[in-house]
Amino acid sequence: MKRKKLIAAIVIFLLFALTIAFFTLNYTREGNALIATNFIKNEATYKFDGIPESFKLNDTVPMKCMYCWEFYFKYQSRNSGYGDRTNVIVNPVITNHTAVIAMEKGTIKSAILDNNWDMKVQKFIEPDAATTQ
């Protein structure tokens, strides 16, 4: 009976520790930077032809809300264009990219590449009608 109680206590402790670790990761700059990094490295533009040696976190800017940051990444790709360009004719030229990821408590609020590609929805950003008139 003591052994079952000990095992139950260990399991409860481990679940508690994992829960604390998960929430702590989502509330730190480092944890949010890791989430943003993983997002970009799994995003279609980078996965298609991103050059791993060129990838770097360039800047981190705290935002007004608590546990919020903007992360600025730079990397190069082997071709021009955005997204998955499989079966598309591409221009084979080294292309510099700047990605801005806005994070809040471990959640990606926005992910913009070169000020014109929304990485979350894989579409070009529509020009704001108010600024084009």
KEMIPA-377412 format. One record per residue (C-alpha): residue number from 1; residue in one letter; x, y, z. Coordinates in nm, 2 decimals. Layout:
# residues N
<resi: NUM | resn: a | u: X | v: Y | w: Z>
...
END
This chain:
# residues 133
<resi: 1 | resn: m | u: 0.00 | v: 0.00 | w: 0.00>
<resi: 2 | resn: k | u: 0.29 | v: 0.24 | w: 0.08>
<resi: 3 | resn: r | u: 0.44 | v: 0.17 | w: -0.26>
<resi: 4 | resn: k | u: 0.12 | v: 0.27 | w: -0.44>
<resi: 5 | resn: k | u: 0.10 | v: 0.59 | w: -0.24>
<resi: 6 | resn: l | u: 0.46 | v: 0.67 | w: -0.32>
<resi: 7 | resn: i | u: 0.41 | v: 0.61 | w: -0.69>
<resi: 8 | resn: a | u: 0.09 | v: 0.82 | w: -0.68>
<resi: 9 | resn: a | u: 0.28 | v: 1.10 | w: -0.51>
<resi: 10 | resn: i | u: 0.57 | v: 1.09 | w: -0.76>
<resi: 11 | resn: v | u: 0.32 | v: 1.10 | w: -1.05>
<resi: 12 | resn: i | u: 0.14 | v: 1.40 | w: -0.90>
<resi: 13 | resn: f | u: 0.47 | v: 1.58 | w: -0.84>
<resi: 14 | resn: l | u: 0.59 | v: 1.51 | w: -1.20>
<resi: 15 | resn: l | u: 0.26 | v: 1.64 | w: -1.34>
<resi: 16 | resn: f | u: 0.28 | v: 1.95 | w: -1.13>
<resi: 17 | resn: a | u: 0.64 | v: 2.01 | w: -1.23>
<resi: 18 | resn: l | u: 0.56 | v: 1.97 | w: -1.60>
<resi: 19 | resn: t | u: 0.27 | v: 2.21 | w: -1.57>
<resi: 20 | resn: i | u: 0.48 | v: 2.47 | w: -1.40>
<resi: 21 | resn: a | u: 0.76 | v: 2.43 | w: -1.66>
<resi: 22 | resn: f | u: 0.50 | v: 2.46 | w: -1.95>
<resi: 23 | resn: f | u: 0.35 | v: 2.78 | w: -1.81>
<resi: 24 | resn: t | u: 0.69 | v: 2.93 | w: -1.72>
<resi: 25 | resn: l | u: 0.82 | v: 2.87 | w: -2.07>
<resi: 26 | resn: n | u: 0.52 | v: 3.05 | w: -2.22>
<resi: 27 | resn: y | u: 0.59 | v: 3.36 | w: -1.99>
<resi: 28 | resn: t | u: 0.96 | v: 3.41 | w: -2.05>
<resi: 29 | resn: r | u: 1.14 | v: 3.59 | w: -2.33>
<resi: 30 | resn: e | u: 1.35 | v: 3.28 | w: -2.40>
<resi: 31 | resn: g | u: 1.04 | v: 3.05 | w: -2.41>
<resi: 32 | resn: n | u: 0.86 | v: 3.28 | w: -2.65>
<resi: 33 | resn: a | u: 1.17 | v: 3.32 | w: -2.87>
<resi: 34 | resn: l | u: 1.19 | v: 2.94 | w: -2.89>
<resi: 35 | resn: i | u: 0.83 | v: 2.92 | w: -3.00>
<resi: 36 | resn: a | u: 0.88 | v: 3.19 | w: -3.26>
<resi: 37 | resn: t | u: 1.20 | v: 3.03 | w: -3.39>
<resi: 38 | resn: n | u: 1.03 | v: 2.69 | w: -3.43>
<resi: 39 | resn: f | u: 0.74 | v: 2.86 | w: -3.61>
<resi: 40 | resn: i | u: 0.96 | v: 3.02 | w: -3.87>
<resi: 41 | resn: k | u: 1.17 | v: 2.71 | w: -3.92>
<resi: 42 | resn: n | u: 0.85 | v: 2.51 | w: -3.99>
<resi: 43 | resn: e | u: 0.69 | v: 2.79 | w: -4.21>
<resi: 44 | resn: a | u: 0.66 | v: 2.71 | w: -4.58>
<resi: 45 | resn: t | u: 0.89 | v: 2.99 | w: -4.71>
<resi: 46 | resn: y | u: 1.18 | v: 2.88 | w: -4.48>
<resi: 47 | resn: k | u: 1.12 | v: 2.51 | w: -4.53>
<resi: 48 | resn: f | u: 1.11 | v: 2.54 | w: -4.91>
<resi: 49 | resn: d | u: 1.45 | v: 2.69 | w: -4.95>
<resi: 50 | resn: g | u: 1.57 | v: 2.87 | w: -4.64>
<resi: 51 | resn: i | u: 1.94 | v: 2.87 | w: -4.58>
<resi: 52 | resn: p | u: 2.00 | v: 2.74 | w: -4.23>
<resi: 53 | resn: e | u: 2.34 | v: 2.91 | w: -4.19>
<resi: 54 | resn: s | u: 2.18 | v: 3.25 | w: -4.24>
<resi: 55 | resn: f | u: 1.91 | v: 3.22 | w: -3.98>
<resi: 56 | resn: k | u: 1.94 | v: 3.44 | w: -3.68>
<resi: 57 | resn: l | u: 1.74 | v: 3.62 | w: -3.41>
<resi: 58 | resn: n | u: 1.83 | v: 3.98 | w: -3.49>
<resi: 59 | resn: d | u: 1.64 | v: 4.17 | w: -3.22>
<resi: 60 | resn: t | u: 1.39 | v: 4.14 | w: -2.94>
<resi: 61 | resn: v | u: 1.16 | v: 4.43 | w: -2.85>
<resi: 62 | resn: p | u: 0.93 | v: 4.42 | w: -2.54>
<resi: 63 | resn: m | u: 0.58 | v: 4.53 | w: -2.61>
<resi: 64 | resn: k | u: 0.34 | v: 4.72 | w: -2.39>
<resi: 65 | resn: c | u: 0.15 | v: 4.42 | w: -2.26>
<resi: 66 | resn: m | u: 0.30 | v: 4.20 | w: -1.99>
<resi: 67 | resn: y | u: 0.48 | v: 3.88 | w: -2.13>
<resi: 68 | resn: c | u: 0.47 | v: 4.02 | w: -2.49>
<resi: 69 | resn: w | u: 0.76 | v: 4.05 | w: -2.73>
<resi: 70 | resn: e | u: 0.83 | v: 4.12 | w: -3.09>
<resi: 71 | resn: f | u: 1.11 | v: 3.91 | w: -3.23>
<resi: 72 | resn: y | u: 1.30 | v: 4.01 | w: -3.54>
<resi: 73 | resn: f | u: 1.46 | v: 3.73 | w: -3.74>
<resi: 74 | resn: k | u: 1.67 | v: 3.74 | w: -4.05>
<resi: 75 | resn: y | u: 1.75 | v: 3.47 | w: -4.30>
<resi: 76 | resn: q | u: 1.81 | v: 3.41 | w: -4.66>
<resi: 77 | resn: s | u: 1.64 | v: 3.18 | w: -4.91>
<resi: 78 | resn: r | u: 1.78 | v: 3.04 | w: -5.23>
<resi: 79 | resn: n | u: 1.50 | v: 3.17 | w: -5.45>
<resi: 80 | resn: s | u: 1.26 | v: 3.47 | w: -5.46>
<resi: 81 | resn: g | u: 0.90 | v: 3.44 | w: -5.35>
<resi: 82 | resn: y | u: 0.70 | v: 3.32 | w: -5.05>
<resi: 83 | resn: g | u: 0.54 | v: 3.00 | w: -4.92>
<resi: 84 | resn: d | u: 0.57 | v: 2.66 | w: -5.07>
<resi: 85 | resn: r | u: 0.68 | v: 2.71 | w: -5.44>
<resi: 86 | resn: t | u: 0.68 | v: 2.35 | w: -5.54>
<resi: 87 | resn: n | u: 0.57 | v: 2.32 | w: -5.91>
<resi: 88 | resn: v | u: 0.62 | v: 2.70 | w: -5.95>
<resi: 89 | resn: i | u: 0.89 | v: 2.86 | w: -6.17>
<resi: 90 | resn: v | u: 1.11 | v: 3.05 | w: -5.93>
<resi: 91 | resn: n | u: 1.38 | v: 3.31 | w: -5.97>
<resi: 92 | resn: p | u: 1.70 | v: 3.14 | w: -5.84>
<resi: 93 | resn: v | u: 1.85 | v: 3.44 | w: -5.65>
<resi: 94 | resn: i | u: 1.96 | v: 3.46 | w: -5.29>
<resi: 95 | resn: t | u: 1.68 | v: 3.66 | w: -5.12>
<resi: 96 | resn: n | u: 1.71 | v: 3.83 | w: -4.78>
<resi: 97 | resn: h | u: 1.41 | v: 3.80 | w: -4.55>
<resi: 98 | resn: t | u: 1.31 | v: 3.97 | w: -4.23>
<resi: 99 | resn: a | u: 1.04 | v: 3.81 | w: -4.02>
<resi: 100 | resn: v | u: 0.86 | v: 3.99 | w: -3.73>
<resi: 101 | resn: i | u: 0.68 | v: 3.76 | w: -3.49>
<resi: 102 | resn: a | u: 0.46 | v: 3.92 | w: -3.22>
<resi: 103 | resn: m | u: 0.42 | v: 3.69 | w: -2.92>
<resi: 104 | resn: e | u: 0.19 | v: 3.71 | w: -2.62>
<resi: 105 | resn: k | u: 0.22 | v: 3.45 | w: -2.34>
<resi: 106 | resn: g | u: 0.34 | v: 3.18 | w: -2.58>
<resi: 107 | resn: t | u: 0.09 | v: 3.26 | w: -2.85>
<resi: 108 | resn: i | u: 0.18 | v: 3.39 | w: -3.19>
<resi: 109 | resn: k | u: -0.03 | v: 3.70 | w: -3.24>
<resi: 110 | resn: s | u: 0.12 | v: 3.79 | w: -3.58>
<resi: 111 | resn: a | u: 0.39 | v: 3.66 | w: -3.81>
<resi: 112 | resn: i | u: 0.49 | v: 3.89 | w: -4.10>
<resi: 113 | resn: l | u: 0.77 | v: 3.83 | w: -4.35>
<resi: 114 | resn: d | u: 0.92 | v: 4.13 | w: -4.53>
<resi: 115 | resn: n | u: 0.62 | v: 4.35 | w: -4.44>
<resi: 116 | resn: n | u: 0.41 | v: 4.18 | w: -4.70>
<resi: 117 | resn: w | u: 0.36 | v: 3.81 | w: -4.64>
<resi: 118 | resn: d | u: 0.14 | v: 3.68 | w: -4.35>
<resi: 119 | resn: m | u: 0.31 | v: 3.36 | w: -4.24>
<resi: 120 | resn: k | u: 0.01 | v: 3.25 | w: -4.03>
<resi: 121 | resn: v | u: -0.23 | v: 3.24 | w: -4.33>
<resi: 122 | resn: q | u: 0.02 | v: 3.20 | w: -4.61>
<resi: 123 | resn: k | u: -0.11 | v: 3.50 | w: -4.81>
<resi: 124 | resn: f | u: 0.01 | v: 3.84 | w: -4.92>
<resi: 125 | resn: i | u: -0.11 | v: 4.12 | w: -4.69>
<resi: 126 | resn: e | u: -0.39 | v: 4.32 | w: -4.84>
<resi: 127 | resn: p | u: -0.30 | v: 4.69 | w: -4.87>
<resi: 128 | resn: d | u: -0.50 | v: 4.90 | w: -4.62>
<resi: 129 | resn: a | u: -0.78 | v: 5.07 | w: -4.82>
<resi: 130 | resn: a | u: -0.75 | v: 5.38 | w: -4.60>
<resi: 131 | resn: t | u: -0.39 | v: 5.43 | w: -4.69>
<resi: 132 | resn: t | u: -0.43 | v: 5.37 | w: -5.06>
<resi: 133 | resn: q | u: -0.70 | v: 5.63 | w: -5.12>
END
